Structures are given as C-alpha cells and as structure tokens.
Amino acid sequence: MTSKRKRIALGGAVAAVTVGALVVVQNSFAATIPGTRAAAGCPDVRIIVTRASTEAPGTGIIGSLATAVTRASKQTVTTEATDYPALLNPYPPSVAAGTRALTRQLTDAATGCPDAKIVLMGYSQGAHVIGDVLAGTGRVNGFTRSDAIGENVADRVVAVVLMGDPRFVPGKPFNAGTSRTQGLFPRGADAALDAFADRTQSFCDTGDTFCASGRSVAVHLSYTRKYNRAASAFVLSKIGG
C-alpha cells in the first residue's frame, strides 16, 4: 500500500483502511481481520443510518448518501445500520423498537469512540426514529412514549439528515424541500427538534404521502436522487471535510 490511509466504499458497508489494518462496519457490528490492529480502534467519523419502512436490513436507500459522504471526505469514515424491524404495519411498535435500538447504538457509539464525530441519517420511518431518539416522542396518540436521549450523548452528534420524515413540521429553520404542510404525525412542542436546528436538514417536498400528508409515494421516494448532493455538502461542512 502506497498511501497511509484510504477509504473504500463497499456498497452498504464502508471500509476504513489504514496501514496494517482493515475495519469493516455494517449492520451494527464490526469485523476486524485477525492479526491486524485498527489505529485506536475508532474512525474520525461514524455514520449511523436508519432505513425506511419495508426496506431489507442494511442501510437502505439513504445508504447512498453515506457512501457519497465517505467518498468525498478526507477523514476515516465508517457506516453502520440500525437493526430494527422497519415494518409499515404495524407501524407504532416498529418505531418503538427502532427507538430502543438506535438509543443503544448511539450510546455505544458515543462511549466507545469518544473522539469520533457522529452523523445520523434516516429515511421515512428511519427519520421518525431518529427524531424520537433525539427529542423524545412527546404526546402523540398511538405511539409508545419515550424520552429524549441524554445531552451527553446527543452533544456528540454533529449532523442529522432526515428525508421524508412523517413527523415533519413546516416552518422550521432546518427544513429543506418545498413542503409547507405537516406530516402524518407532526412533532409537538414537547418533542421539537429545535435544539438540533444548526446541525439538521429535513427534506420534504409538497405532495409526499408521509411527510406532507399528500398523495404521492413517488415524491416520497425521490429524495436521495434530488438532494444527495446538497445533503452530502451539508454533512461534510459539519464534520470538517
């Protein structure tokens, strides 16, 4: 190997390669090649991806954004997926399971690699889960109540990208896209993401079935194609390139 550090994208996984070490992170677990040693055991940046409803286990459609960030970054970056059901029906128990899973995953990431910058990316139900972990569920009918994650962990998150969030609320400074209508389960003041405004972008377009209470699933599925470039630039600005 001629260079000291190189990043290689492997589909839904990302390999962080350093001299004499290869660490691969995928689907919430890490595998290290026997006989090698990762430098300090931690990357510069850890991306946690929470997939959309009905997608197969892994990073799902928004994994393409994680790959784009990894390829563009000059730092070592790992990507891991949240292991949760991602069921559309029944939806509330799936969200609750995702909230529990991501809370554990985020806490482990913050404590296991205390110097690594954490990025959260979620699509549809995955965006719903991320918001509930960061800000709590608040009072919303039909869903299991849960509190916001502790500030000591939340403060480790440097960037959040939400796409097609069913809890979308119009008029927020971190909103992106064209929607001016609320999602199916809009966040109340008791579960607002305002504290994360400077490190969040929430993409929602008019007509989206879930984040804008519209009638178009096609709009709901269009965000990575339309906004990955802008979202990648946003994340890179937050992690320092």
N, C-alpha and C positions, 0 to 999 in steps of 0.2 A: 504494500500500500504506500503510495507516494505522499498523500496528504494526511495530516494528523486527525482530521475529523471530516466525516461525510455523512449526509442524511440520505437515506434511500426510502422511497415510498413503496410499500408493498400492498397495493390495493387498500383494504380496510385497515391494515396494520401499518405501522411505521417503525423502521429500524433505525436506531441511533448508533452509529458506528464510530468508535474511537480506536486508537492504537491498541491492538491486542484484545478488543472486547466487542461483543455484539449483544445488544439488548433489544428484544422484540416485545412490544406491549400490545395486546389485543384482547378484546372481550373481558376486560377487567382482571387479567392475570399476566404476569411477566415470566418469560422463559429466558434463561441465560445459558449459553453454550458451556458445557462442562470444561473446566480447565482454563476459563477466561475470567477476567475480572473487570467489571464496569467501573469507570472512573467515578469514585464517590457513590456509585450506585444510583445516581439521580441525574435526570436531564436538566437543561435550563428551563424548559417549558413542558408542562403536562397538559395535554388537551383531553378533556372528558366529553364524550359525545353521547347524547341520549336520543335514541331513534324515534321515529314516528310510529303511530298505530299500524298494526298488521305487518310491519317490516320484519324480516328474518333477523335473528340475533346477530349483532355486529353493529357497525356504525351507520348503516342505512344510507339514505340519500344525502344526508348532510355530511357524511364522511368525505365527500368530495371537497368540501370546504376545508376540513382538517388537512387533507392532502395538499391542497393549494397553499395553505399557510406553511406547512412543513417544507415544501419545495422552495418557497420564497425566503424563508427565514435563514439567517446566518448562524442561528443557535442550534443546539441539540434539542429535538422535539420528539416526544412520544405521544401516541394517541391510544386511548382505551375507551371501550364502550360500556355503558351502563347495562348490567344484566337484570332485566325486568321483563314482565310479560308483554307489554305493548299491545294489549288487547283493545279492540274498539268496542266489543260487547262481551262482558260487562266492562264499562269504561271506568267508573269510580274506583273499584278495587284494584284495577291495573295501575291507576295513578297513585294510589296509596302505596302499592308495592314498589313502584318506581321511586317514590319519595323516600321510602325507607332505604332502598338500595343505594340511591345517589347520596343520601346523607352519610351512610357508612363509607362509600367510595371517596367522597370529597374529604371527609375527616381523615381517612387513611392517607390520602394524597398530601394533605396539609401537614400531617405529623410525620409521615415517612420521609418526605423530601422538603424540609422546612425552608430551603432556599429557592425551590423551584416556583416559577410563576404558573398559575393555574388558569386555564381558559375553559369555559363551558359553552357547548354548542348543542342546541336542541331544536328538533323539528316537530311541529304539531303537538302530539301528546308529550313528546320529549321536552318541548318548550314549556308546556304546562308543568311538568315535573320539576324542571329547573327553577321556575319561578316560585313554586311552592316550597322548595328546599331553601331558597334564599330569603323569602319574605313570609313564609307560612301560608296556610290555606285561607285564614280568616274565616268569616262566617259565610259559607256557601252551601246551599242545600244539596244534600245527596252525597257529599264527599266527607271522608274521614278527616277530622280536624288534626292539624299538626302545627307545631311552632316553627318559627324561622331558625335556621342553623345559627350557632353561636358566632359572635363577631370575630372571635379569634380565628375561626376557620373562614368565615365569609371574607375577611380582610385579605386573605391570600389569593382571592380571585381577582385577576386583573382585567379580564374581558369576558363578556357574555354576549352570545349571538342567539337570538330567538327567531325562528321562522314559522309563520302560520300558527302563532300561539292562541289557543282557544280562550285564554284569559286576557286577551288584548283589550286595552283601554285607550280610546282615542285622546289626542291632545297632550300626550306625554312628550317631553323633550327628546327622549331616546327613540321615539318611533321613526320607522323608515317605511317607504312604500306610500300607497295612495289612499289607504282606508281612513275614513272618518267615522266609522261605526264600530261598535264594540263586538267582542267575540261572544261565543255561546255562554261562557262562564266568566264574565268580566271581573277583574280584581276590584275589591272594595278598598276603602281607605285603611282597613285593618290588615291588608295584605299587599300593600303597594310596594312597587319596586323602585320608588323614588330615591332611596338611599344608594342605589346602584346606577343612577342615571348617567354618570360620567363614564361608566365602563360597560354600558349596554347598548345594543342596537336590536330593535324588534321590527322585523319585516312583515308587513301585512298589506295586501292590496284589496281594493274595492271588489266585492263580489265573492270573496273567499268564503266557502261554506262554513268554516270553523272559526277563523279569527275575525271575520267581518260579518258573520251571520247572514251570508249571502247564499247563492245557489250554485256556485262554480267550484267543482272539485279540481278542474283544470288549473284554475288560478292558484288553488292551494298547493298544487304540485309543481309550481313554476319557479319557486324562489331561488333555488341553487343555480338554475340556468340564468336567471335575470340578475341576481345580486351577489353571486360568489365573489366577483372581483371587488366590489365595494366592501363586502364583509371581510374579505381577506386583508384589504388595506387597513381597515379599522383594527383588526386583531394585531396586525404587525405593528401598528402605531402604539398599541398598548403594551406589547411585550418588548419593544425596543428593537424591532427589525429581525 
